[in-house]
Amino acid sequence: MSESGKFNYVVFLGCTAALGGLLFGFDIAIITGAGPFLAKEFALGDLGLGWAFSSLLFGCALGCVVAGRLTDRWGRKKLLVLIAVLFALTSIATALAPNFTAFVTARFLAGLAVGGVSLLSPMYLAEVSPAAIRGRLGTMYQLSIIVGILISFGLNYLLRNTGTNNWRWMFLTGIVPSAVFLLFVVMAPETPRFLAMKGKERDAFAVLERIGGTAKAQVQLDDILASMRHEARSWRGLLRPGVSRAVAVSVVLAILIHVSGINTIIDYAPVIFQSAGWKMDSALASTFIVGVTEFLFTLVSFWVIDRYGRKPLYIVGSFGMGVSLMLLVVAVLADKFHGVVVLALILTYLAFFASCIGPVFWTLLPEIFPNDMRGLAMTFPVLTQWIANAFVVLLFPLAFHVIGKSLTFGFLATMALGQGIFTWLCVPETRNKSLEEMESHWAGAEVATKNAPS
């Protein structure tokens, strides 16, 4: 196969996994515009609105656990096919919900799909990507999340005046991206690392050959097989040298990415803008500006993630987000929390997140775990980030209106700054390193810690 043919094949595989991110973003954000209409339809207070938003996220927590347990048995591809079907079915169920209980149940079930794809799509990308462009392909996943968010914001605005059932039409549109994702996954192969794990070395070699050529394929296959020398792929394997340290770092990052506020800003953008004096139509239109900003700055990440590395971007992004949130606190205390000031600071916050944090987080997670434990190990940070996400989104309306804007944004700012400090001290650089090299890094770090003088 020619070099252009190999590159095109890698891009196809990257796009396939990235489409899972599109559904992730779409399902997370479609409720942003529907929220005000849901509150009216079901007479929801702050906590009820929090449940409407967070029910999907609690389902995500369970979905990633189930996916993490099944992926090493059934494979990445089979589960992604099932997830695509579940996305479509829950879009219909949510749109047809006759009452709030049915709505929350449908959103929880949709969360199973989102949680599953949030674990499997980055894993699939990492396992089919050449090391030199793995960061860019990982950015494609984050970019597709933003595209999903942007599409949902646009649909929210276009469907806002379609009558009392406008929110139902918003959710029903999820059938279309679900069908596209299903089509791509059916055409894609299983990952070479899963095939090797199951003893299908010839099939694994065939996929690697299409990705990188015959010579590279044999070297990569030998490295993969060598990295799978640990026979027992059980929870106990998470305690072996290196793996436990990687899990601990990933869990802390998973908590910090959400307690620093990203999903509250996206989900409750209309609420925040309305509190800053915007009318409903203007607030919904502003969410589209939010989506465009995220999209454009995620493109920035596409060009810098493999040039400057994961760690520097994460540190810069964290401090940029923290400063933006602190300025929102200043705006509240100075009685300037209105109009363009709020929009500009929120867009600045999102620019730092989209260009530095979002793409790096989903690229970094699968990179730091060894081949034979990746499915189980990724369960921990992905589960943690969904639980943290769910509770932050659940409690934000209450905190925003009862505790107050300044304390709420001040807490988020502190967490963002803490994220930068933790990354500086504890997170390794993974740029241009093979997945097999990262296992050696963690094992070496564990040994060095044990041998260090007390």
Secondary structure, DSSP 8 states (H G I E B T S, - for coil): --HHHHHHHHHHHHHHHHHHHHHHHHHHHHHHHHHHHHHHHTT--HHHHHHHHHHHHHHHHHHHHHHHHHHHHH-HHHHHHHHHHHHHHHHHHHHT--SHHHHHHHHHHHHHHHHHHHHHHHHHHHHHS-GGGHHHHHHHHHHHHHHHHHHHHHHHHHTTTS-TTHHHHHHHTTHHHHHHHHHHHHHS---HHHHHHTT-HHHHHHHHHHHH-HHHHHHHHHHHHHHT-----SGGGGGSTTHHHHHHHHHHHHHHHHHTTHHHHHHTHHHHHHHTT--HHHHHHHHHHHHHHHHHHHHHHHHHHHHH-HHHHHHHHHHHHHHHHHHHHHHHHTT--SHHHHHHHHHHHHHHIIIIIHHHHHHHHHHTS-GGGHHHHHHHHHHHHHHHHHHHHHHHHHIIIII-HHHHHHHHHHHHHHHHHHHHHH----TT--HHHHHHHHHHHHHHHHHS--
